[in-house]
């Protein structure tokens, strides 16, 4: 599926690096009063599918933004294919983003463009390929996700699962070295969820890319990923292979997998004793 090299300059991101992404001691906060990530470190080997899991608001999507260069860490290192992302200039960041595919939550397709035009868009933006070459590549990507027959449809004519598969085809249009998935299973029915999960795995292996999957879906992730990181309170609190996670006795992992309301992540927000609250209410 690899197209000929574009004539536009591409920074020397080394696809042969054994480590595709590395975060080392990363701290980040959107303001100075609250650190969202606190000394975050993780290693994502080339060619693997790695999941990042944790509760809402724990910083999972922020990690993706740091990898893609939309954000810069306050301390620590973010390295993609041998290049330090925070040290890239504007041209370097532009080159990085040509090497990274992104599947946004709920797909984020261009609603006024056809399926074909959605996938052709990054090829026209980032390459000098002829329209004939672009057509061949678009149809190959659509065939890879089983939607070659839907090329002329608009996003409004697609089911949720089909739209997510189109978004996946767009994410791999440029044969990236890395694809990041932000909640790829959100809102899908069980059949579509299974199809998308298997496509992530199969396309990763067929194209020799690396996949980072941010998700809440433990069951589907355990079927397709090579490794999982669990994030809580800005830190990695657990990690392991699917087999290690399934057999884990770690309290956080068990609470997350089993969906328990109480555990290391409390159900109740800190508050005064209930009797005190009632007394205050009656006194008022």
N, C-alpha and C positions, 0 to 999 in steps of 0.2 A: 504493500500500500504506500510505500515511500515515493514521493514525487521527486523529480529532478530538483537540484538545488536552485533556490531563487537567486536572481542576480543582485538583490539588495544585500547590504552587509549584514552579517550575523556575528555576534560576539562569540568568543571562543568558550562557550559552555561545553565542557567535556562530557559527552555522553558515555564515555568509557569509565568514568569515575565509579568505583564500587559503592560509594555513598552518594545518593541523589540529593538528599537534603539533610542538613545537620543544624540543629539549634543547640547552642551551648551557653548556659547561664543567662538566658534571656529574661529581662524584666521589662514590663511595659504597663503603662496606665494612661487612660485618656485624660486624667488630671493628676495633679501632684499629691492629692490627698488619698488616693486609693490605687494600689497596684493590682492590676488584673492578672498579670503573669509575674511570678516570683521565682526567678532563677530557673526557668524552664529549660530542660535539656532533653533532646530526643534525636535519634538517628534513624533515617529512613533509607534502607539499602536500595540500590538500583534494581529495577525489575520487579519489585515487590508491591503488594497491595497492603497498605497500613491504615488502620482505623484509629481515629481520635474520638473518644467518647467521654461523656460527662454531662452534668446537668445543664439546664438552660442558663446562659449568662456566665459560664465558667471560663470563657475565653477561647473556645474552639475555633470560631470563625476568625477571631483576631489572629490566631496562629496562621491561618491561611493568608490573611492580609500581610503579615510579616514576611511570609515566604515569597509572596508575589511582589513585594516592594511597595505596596500601597501605604504601609506603615513602617517606621524605623524603630528598632528597639532602643530603649533608654540605656541599657547595658547589655553586654553579651554579643554573640555572633550568630548570624543567619547565613548559611552557605548553601548555594544551589549549584550542583554540578561543578564544584571547585571554585566558584566565584562568590565573594562576599557581597551579599545583596545590599546592605546599608552603604557600601562604598561605591556602588554603581552610580554613574552620572545619568543624565536624562537619556542619552543614546543607549547606554548600557541597560537601563530599565526597560526601554522600548524593545531591545533585543531579547531580554529575558522573557518578556510577555509574549513574544513570538514563539518561544520555546515551551510555554506553559499553557495547557488547556484548562478551562474552567467550566464546570457545570454548576450553575447557580441553583439555589433552592427554587423549586417550581419551574425550572427551565429557563425563564427570562427570554423567550423567543421574541423576535420582532413581529408584532401582531399584523403589520401591514404587508409583510413579505411572505411569499410562499415558502414551503419547506425547502425547496431547491435554493431559493435566494438566501435563506437564512444560513445555509451551509456554505454557499458560495461567498458570503460576505467576508469572512476572514481571509479567504484565498485572494480575493480582489484587493483587500486592504494591505496585505503583507507580502504578496508575491507579484512577479511580472509575468505570470503564466498567461497563455492565450486562453480565450474563451473555450476553445475546444478542449484544452488540457483541464481547465476548471470543470467543465461538464463531466469529463471522465472521472475526475477525482470525487466530485459530489456524488455521482451515481455509485461509485465504489463504496463510499462511506455509508450511503443510504442502504446499499445492499448488505453491508456489514451489520446494520441494526434491523434488517428485515423490512425496510420501508421504502424500497425503490419505487413501489407503485403509488406512493403518497407524495411524490415530488411536487405535484402541481397544487396540492391542498394548502389552505391557510391554517395557521395555528388554531383558529376558532373551530375548524372542522375536525380536529384531532381529539381523541380521548386523552386523559391525563397521562396514561402510560405511553401512548404514542408520542405525545409532546416531549416527554422526558427522553425518549429514545432519539428524537430529532436533536434535542439539545446535546445529547451524548455524541452524536455524529458531528455536530458543529465543534464540540470540544476537541475532537481528534482530527479535525480537518487539516491541520498543518503538521500532522505526525509529530506531536510534541514529545519532549523528553519526560515531561511530568504532567499529569492531569490531577486537578484538585476538585473534589466533589463536596459541595455544601448541602448536606441533608438530601441526598439523591433519592431517598425512599419516601420522603414526606408526601402524604396525601394520596398514595397509590393503593389500589386494591391488591389483595394477596397475589393474584396472578401476575399483574404488572410489576409488582415489587420483586417477585422472583425472577422475571425476565430481565429487568434492569440490573439486578444483582449479578446474574450470570453473564450479562454483556460486559459489565465492568471487569469481571475476572477474565473472560475470554479475550476481550480487546487488549487488555493489559499484556497478556501473554503473547498474543499474536503480533502485536506491534512492538514489543520489547520496551514498553514505557514503564513508568513508576506511577502509582496511584495513591493519593492521600484522601481518605474518605472521612469526613466529619458526619457523624450520624448518631441518632438515639436508638437505632434499631439493632439491638444486640443479636437477636436470633438470625437475621439475614447476614449480618456482618460475620458472625462466627462460621458461616458456610463458605465465605469467599475470600477472607483476608488471610494474610500470612502472620500478622502481628497486630496487637492492640495496645493503645495507651489510654489510661483512664485519668482524666483531669478533674481536680477539685481544689477550690481555693487557690487557684493560680499555680498549682504544682502537679507533677506526675505522682499519683498516689498508688498506682498499680500498673503493671504491664505484663505482657506475655503472649505466647502463641495461643490459638484457639483452644487447643487441648489443655494448656496450662490455665487458661481462664475458666474453662468449664469445671475443672477440678479444684479451683482456688477456694481456699477457706477465708480469704481476706474479706473483712466485714464490708468494706466499700463495694468491692466487686460483687459480693453476694447480694447486697441491697440493690445494686443497679440491675443485675441480671434477673433477680426474682421480683423486682418491683415493689419491695417492701416500703411502707410509709416511714418507718422509724429505723434509724441506724446512724452511721457516721454523718449522714445528711439528715438533719432533724426535720420532722414534720411541722412542729410549732416554731414560729418566729419568737425570739426571746421577748418576754413580756413579764410584767409584775404578776405575782400569784393571783389566781382567779378570785379568791376571796377579797383580796385587796381591790381588785378592779370593780367588783360588785359594791364594795363599801364606798368607793369613790363615786360610783354612779348614784347610789342612794343618797349620799351626802349632797350631791348636786341637786 
